[in-house]
Amino acid sequence: KIWNSVTGELILTMEGHSWNVTSVVWSPDGTKLASASDDETVKIWNSVTGELILTLEGHSRGVNSVSWSPDGTKLASASDDKTVKIWNALTGELIS
């Protein structure tokens, strides 16, 4: 959910994860959000419309944390599967 921090008004709800959301982070340019979940996925959303852009799959346990690269082209995700994965944030391709 995106809330107006001044008025407390709900602006937008994004739905798509099948389990708890553990981390949410804005892209450097503010146009996207990335969310990590115990459902073993990372999702990338349009922060204006709430539209799901990409689902990143590759972890074998819940994802605890997600972070954008400074230029917004990559995402790092950390999981209970004891791995950190690097993703292409534009295509969803697993880099490493």
C-alpha positions, 0 to 999 in steps of 0.5 A: 500500500502507498499512503500519503504521509501528510494526510494518512490517505491510502493512495494505492494498493498493490496485490500479487504476493501469495505470502507475507511481504517482507521488504519494499523499496522505491527505485532511484527515480521513484517510478517503480517499487520492488517488493520481497516476500516469503512467497520466494519472489521479488515483484517490480511494480509501477509506483503510479498505477500499481501495475505489476511489471515483473515477477522475479523467481529463483530463490528457494526460500522466503526473500527478506530484503531487496535493494536497487542499484544506484542507476536503477538497472539492477536489484539485489535480493537476499533470502532465507535460502542463504543466497544474494541474487542480482537481477536485471531490473529491466528484463527480470533476468538473473545475473548472478 
